[in-house]
Amino acid sequence: MSRGLLFDSARKKTANDGRRSWRARQSSATFMSRSEGDPEVFMKVLVIDDDDIVRLVMVESLEEAGFDVVDLPSPIGATKTIVDNEIEAVAVDVLMPGMSGDKLSQLLRKNPRLADIGIVLVSSMEPTELERLREESGADEIVQKDDVRTLLPTALKRSVRFRRRSGGVVGAN
């Protein structure tokens, strides 16, 4: 699927009615807490991408899959957002100004409070290069940008399941 087709609906939504705020999305949905049920039913995730349209596509596809989503346009403030919102997993773009997604992944893995967070690297770079970055950064999964609608929800679920089973041990992947 081409990038144009993948992001067409997001462009129309952005052009027609603007982007809803995170608080507006929160007020219209009810979610179970992590302790109330199956991890397949609920997960609180953070999406970080500097491209507004790509970020919107990721947010919408995750919300449609039942995720509780918080989003940021850059890694700045990610640590605070993760702690304040009890985030269980992060989907982060690799190529961003300031700090790359793989560098953020490394920082999260080095932080004892955040080392058990699921991390999925998202990029349009070649899969072999993306896989190399995943291994070096300690991220759990990779998803190509053209596949975010179909593969990102599953990748985030696998990432969190893996971290829960391994107890968040750094380097366990």
C-alpha positions in Angstrom: 0.0 0.0 0.0 1.4 3.4 -0.9 2.0 6.1 1.6 -0.5 8.3 -0.2 -3.3 5.7 0.1 -2.4 4.9 3.7 -2.6 8.4 4.9 -5.4 9.7 2.7 -8.1 9.3 5.3 -6.0 11.1 7.9 -5.4 14.0 5.6 -9.1 14.3 5.0 -9.9 14.2 8.7 -7.2 16.8 9.5 -8.4 19.1 6.7 -12.1 18.7 7.5 -12.5 18.9 11.3 -9.0 19.3 12.7 -7.4 17.1 15.2 -9.2 16.3 18.5 -7.2 17.0 21.6 -6.1 14.1 23.8 -8.5 15.3 26.5 -11.4 15.3 24.1 -10.5 11.7 23.1 -10.2 10.7 26.7 -13.6 12.1 27.7 -15.4 10.1 25.1 -14.0 6.7 26.0 -14.0 4.3 28.9 -11.1 1.9 29.4 -10.4 -0.8 31.9 -7.4 -0.4 34.1 -4.5 -2.8 33.7 -5.4 -4.7 36.8 -9.1 -5.2 35.8 -8.7 -7.5 32.9 -7.0 -9.1 30.0 -4.0 -7.1 28.6 -5.4 -7.8 25.2 -8.4 -5.6 26.0 -6.6 -2.5 27.3 -3.3 -0.9 27.0 -2.2 2.7 27.6 0.4 3.7 24.9 2.4 6.7 23.9 2.8 7.6 20.2 5.7 9.8 19.3 6.2 11.1 15.7 7.1 14.5 14.4 4.9 14.1 11.3 1.4 15.2 12.3 -0.3 13.0 9.7 1.6 9.9 10.5 1.0 10.5 14.2 -2.7 10.9 13.6 -2.8 7.7 11.6 -1.1 5.8 14.4 -3.3 7.3 17.1 -6.5 6.6 15.2 -5.6 3.0 14.3 -4.7 2.3 17.9 -7.8 3.9 19.3 -9.9 1.8 16.8 -8.1 -1.3 18.2 -9.1 -0.3 21.8 -6.0 1.3 23.0 -5.9 4.4 25.3 -3.5 6.7 23.4 -1.4 9.7 24.4 0.7 11.4 21.7 3.7 13.7 21.4 5.3 15.4 18.4 8.8 14.8 19.7 10.6 12.9 22.4 10.8 16.0 24.5 8.8 15.3 27.6 8.4 11.6 26.9 9.7 10.5 30.3 7.3 12.7 32.2 4.4 11.7 30.0 5.2 8.0 30.5 5.3 8.4 34.3 2.4 10.8 34.7 0.1 8.7 32.4 1.2 5.2 33.5 2.1 4.3 29.9 2.7 0.6 29.2 4.2 0.9 25.7 5.7 3.5 23.3 5.5 3.6 19.5 8.3 5.9 18.4 9.4 7.2 15.0 13.1 6.6 14.5 14.0 9.7 12.4 13.1 12.8 14.3 14.9 16.1 14.9 16.6 16.5 18.2 16.5 12.9 19.4 16.0 9.8 17.4 13.6 7.1 18.5 16.4 4.5 18.9 18.2 6.9 21.3 15.0 7.4 23.3 14.7 3.6 23.5 18.2 3.4 24.9 17.5 6.1 27.5 14.3 4.3 28.6 16.1 1.0 28.9 18.7 2.6 31.1 16.1 4.1 33.5 15.2 1.5 36.1 11.7 3.0 36.5 11.0 2.8 32.8 13.0 -0.3 31.7 9.9 -2.5 31.6 8.1 -0.3 29.1 7.3 -1.9 25.7 9.0 -0.1 22.8 8.2 -0.3 19.1 10.4 1.5 16.6 8.4 2.9 13.6 10.1 4.0 10.4 10.1 4.0 6.7 13.8 2.9 6.6 14.9 -0.5 5.2 13.8 -3.4 7.5 17.3 -4.7 7.9 18.5 -1.3 9.2 15.5 -0.9 11.4 16.1 -4.4 12.9 19.7 -3.5 13.6 18.5 -0.3 15.4 16.0 -2.4 17.4 18.7 -4.7 18.6 21.2 -1.9 19.5 18.5 0.2 21.3 16.8 -2.5 23.3 13.4 -1.9 21.6 11.1 -4.9 21.4 9.5 -4.7 18.0 9.7 -2.8 14.6 7.0 -1.7 12.3 7.4 -0.1 8.8 5.3 3.1 8.5 3.4 1.7 5.6 2.2 -1.1 7.9 1.2 0.9 11.0 -2.6 0.5 10.5 -2.3 -3.3 10.4 0.8 -4.2 12.4 1.3 -1.6 15.1 -1.5 -2.8 17.5 -0.2 -6.4 17.5 3.4 -5.2 17.8 2.5 -3.1 20.9 0.7 -6.0 22.5 3.6 -8.4 21.9 6.0 -5.9 23.3 4.0 -5.5 26.5 3.5 -9.3 26.9 7.2 -9.8 26.4 8.1 -7.2 29.0 5.7 -8.6 31.5 7.0 -12.1 31.1 10.7 -11.0 31.3 10.0 -8.8 34.3 11.3 -5.8 32.3 14.8 -7.0 32.5 17.1 -4.8 30.4 18.7 -6.9 27.7 16.2 -9.7 28.0 15.2 -9.4 24.4 
